[in-house]
């Protein structure tokens, strides 16, 4: 059964130490913080974290949808305990909205990230750049999916504008209502592989899943007439099997993705700016009026969009602040560990002095 969900020889080898300890493998198919659903060879179980893993999750984050886990489970029971999480091949992550340090894993062990936007008021090149930076950093293949293509009269023009900021990844206009682009979308999800849908509420992610499944499994709602934005529908992350093989992971709508250690992803999305920077006369050029600045020259002659340049600077500064904050947290943690060791050492010396 778990072979349908991507279980492989590589995973079997990684799981071997856990198998020796009497644990069983499973994959999280519904992410709920307290009691996720895990599919195993014996069926689907509800699972809770072990005390040790719950303690570790405060810093490393909780297991996510798509994670492969090691479970202790009794035959015939529908409940299990997650004892360990197997190493992830890929992970789409974001910084939690209320913290510079907390990392939230949206989807683990995915092969394709569908960055979904609808061809209405939701279409925002700056948001797509942010999402794509995180998608490239995940290790999976990003694809931009433009939904509701049947409602627009400038589809080709809009798709071309998106392709200009998509760093070479595929851009696919689709329509669930008319079936436009769905055949190509299905071909991008190969048997045994996992795709995740990332995007704002109401862009049509759940409708896409229903269309690919051929049934109305996911709840859907329309968009607000006032601003064309979607209403929140999906409340948890769910991994489902598709007819003919492959899996797709639906996620709640995300308005913002805080980037985490995404230097490579950012460099990929803004490769044009990276190449311009390499042409500057001075290696440490700050692009603020230095002579021979290729970036400033491109801004002046129109080759570089000022809005794109401003967004690149914003995201770069965001990453720098996040990295500095993470370094400070690591330094504080190291200081606390050293203080504990010093206290233990002094306590040991006192004990030795006692008769």
N, C-alpha and C positions, 0 to 999 in steps of 0.2 A: 504493500500500500504506500509506504513512504517513498518508494521509487518514483511514483507519480509526482511527488513534491520536490524532486531534485536530489534525492539521496544517491550518492555516488561512491565509487571506490576510494576517492580521495577523502571523503567524509568518513568512510568506514575506518580508514587508517587513523585519522585524527581522533576518532572515537574509541579506538582500541583500549587505551588506559581506563576509560570509564566502563567499557564492557567488562574488563577484568574485575572491576569493583561491583559488578552486578547491576549496573544502571542500564537504562534503555534509551535509545535515541528518539527525538521527536522534533518537530518544527512548529514554531508559534505561527498559527494561522489567523488568530484574532487577538489583537493587542488590547488588553484591558489591564490597567496597572495592578489591580489586586488579584484577579483570577483570569489570566490569559487562557485561551483555548490552544491546545497542543495536539497535533496529529501524530500518532504513533503507529507502529505495525499492528497493534491490537485495537486501534480505533482512536476516537477523539476524546481527550481528557481535559478537565479543568486542572490548572496547576497553580501552586503558590511557590514563592521563593523560599529557599532554606534560610535559616537565620543568618548564616555566614554570608550568603549571596545578597540578602537584603541589606546587610551592613555595608558590603562592598559597593552596592548600587548607589549609595549616597554620593560617591565620588565618580564611579565609572559609568553610572547610568543603568537604568533597568533594561532587561532583555526586551528586544523589539520584535515587531512583526517581521517574519522572515528568518529570525535567528534559529539556528539548530542548537538544541539543548540536551543535557544529560539528566534523566529523570529517575527518581526512585518511585516505583509504583508497585502496588500489589495486584496480582491477577484478579480480574473480576470487579475491581473498584474503578470508579469513574474519576477519581482524584489522584493527583501525583504531586511530587515536590521537585522543583527544579534545583539541581545540585550544582550545575556548571553550564556555561555557555561556550560553545565551540568557537574557535577563531573565525572572524568574518572575512569573507573574500572581498566584499564591497560593503559600503554603508553610506546612505544619504543622511547627513547630519545637519543640524542647525544649532545655533546658540539659543538657549531659552530666552524668551522675551524679557524675563525679570532678572537675568543674571549674566554677567560677562564670563563666568566660569562654567556654568552648567551647560553640558552638551546634551542635546536630545537627538536620539537616533530615530529617524522617521521610518526607515526601511533598511533591512539588512539582507545581504546575499542576493542582491538583485543584479540582473544583467543589462536591463534597459530602463532608463528613466524617461518617462514621457512627461515633459514639461507642458502642461495644458493651459491654453488661454483661448477664450472665445473671441470671435470676430465682431465684438461690439465694444461697449465702453470699457470693458475689462482689459483690452489689448494695450499693454504698456511696455515699450521696449526696455525701459530702465529696470522694471521688475523682472523681465525675462533675462536680462544680463545677470542679475543677482542669482536667480534660480539656476541659470546655466553654469555659473561659476561653481555653485555647490554640486551640481550634477556631474560636471567634469571631475571635480575633486573626489567624488564618491568611488571612482574606479569603474563605473558602469558606462554604457553608451547613451548619451543624451539624444533625445529626439523631441523637437518642438511639434506639438499637435495643436492645430488651430480648429476649434470646434465651431459648429453652427454656420458652416460655410454656405448653407442654403439661404441664409438670411441676409447676406451681404452682396453688394454689386461691385465691390472693389477687391475681390478675393485675391486675384493674381498680384495686384499692386501691394496689398497688405502683406502677402506671403513674401514678396521680394524684399520689402522693408525689414521684415523679421529676419530673413536669411542674411541680410547685411550685418546683423549683430549676433548671429547664431554660431559664429566660429566654425563654420563648415559642417555642422551637424545637420541631419535631414530636417526639413520643414514640411509638415504634412497637413494640408487643409482636409477636414473631414466633416461629414454630416451624418449623424445617426438617423435622421429622418429620411434622407434620400439615399443613404448607403455610400455616399461619396468618400473615397479614400479608405474604406474599411478593409478591403482586401489587402492593400499594402500594409495597413496597420497590423493585421493578423499575421502577415508574413514576418514581421519584425519580432514576433514572440515565438521562438522556436520551441519544440517539445523539450521539456525538462528545464526550460529557462523561465526566469521570473522578471516581470515588468512591474514598475510602480508608477502610479499616476500622481503627479504633484501639481498643484495649482490652487487658485482661489476658489471660494465657495461659488457654486452656481455656474461654473464654466462647462459643466456637462461630463464630469468624470464618472459619476455613478450611471448616467445614461449610457456612456460608452461601454461600461462593464456589462450592463444589461443587454446591450445590443450584441456584444461579443459572445455572451452566454446564450443568447436566444431566449431569455426569460426575464421577467421583472423581479429580480432578487433584491436589488439595491433600491432603497427609497429615494425618490427624486422629487424636486420642487422646481417651480418656474423661477424666473428672474423678476426683480422688482421693476415695475413700469417706470418709476420715477428716475432711476439712474442706470438701469440696465444691469445692475449687479446682482449676483446670485444670493440665494438664501441658504443658510447652513443646513445641510442634510445629513451627511455621514458623520457619525459621532465617534467612531473608532476605526482602527485600521484592520482591514480584513483581506486575507489572501484566498483567492478562489481558483479552482481548476477550470481551464477553458476546454471546450470541446476540441478534440484532436491533439491535445497536449499543450503544455505551457501553462503558466500561472500569471495572474494579474492581481496587484495589490491596490485596493482603493484606499484613499486617505481622506481625512477631513480637510476642508479648505484651509489654505495657509495664505495670509495676506503678506507676510514678511518672512524672509529667511536670513537670520543672523549668521554671517559666515564664520566658519571655524577652521583655522589652519588651512585656508583655501588659496594659498599663494599660487600653486600650479594651476588650479581651476581658473583663477582670476587672470593669470598670464595667458591661458588658452583663449578665454573669451575676448580679451583685449590684446590679442597678438599683434594687431595693427599698431597699437600704441607702443608695445614692446619693441617692435621693429623700428619705429621712428626714434625711440629713445636711444637705440643702438647707433643711430646715425648722428647723434649730437656731437659737437666738437669736443666737449668735455665729458669725461666718463661719469663725473659726479654732478652733471647738469640737473638743476632743480626745475627747469622749464619755466622759469620766472623772469625772463628777460636776458639771460646769458647770451653772448654772441655765439652764432653757429648752432642755435637750438632748433633741431629738426621738428620738434613738436610744435613750437610756436610758429614756425614757418607753415606747417600743415594747417594750423588753425587760421592763419591769415589768408591762405589761398583757397580755403574751403575744402581741403582734402579730409580734414578731421572735424567732425561735428562737435561744437563747443559743449553741448549737453552730454555727449558721450564722454568727453574728456573730464568734465566736472564729475560725472558719476564714477569714473575710474578713480579719480582722486579721493572721492568720498569713501568708496569701498576699500581702497588702499589704507586710508587713515583708520577706518574701522578695524581692519585686520591688525594694524599696528597696535592700536589700543587694546584689542583682545589679547594679543600676544604678550604685551607688557603686563597686563593684569594677571594672565596665567603664570607668568614668570614670578610675579610677586607672591601669588598663592603658593607656588612650589617652594619658594624661598621660606615663606612662613611655615609651611609644613615641615621642611627640613630643620628649621630652627626648633620647632616643637619636638621633633624626634630627638635632636641632639640634647635638648633640655631633659627629656625623659631618661635618656641614657645616662646623663650626668647625675640625675637624682638617684637612679638605680645604683650607679657606681658608688656614690657617697653613702647610700644606705647600706650597701654591702660592706663598706669599710667600717661603718659604725657597728655592724653586727659582729665583725671579726674582733673588734676591740672589747666587746662584752665578755665577761668571764663565763 
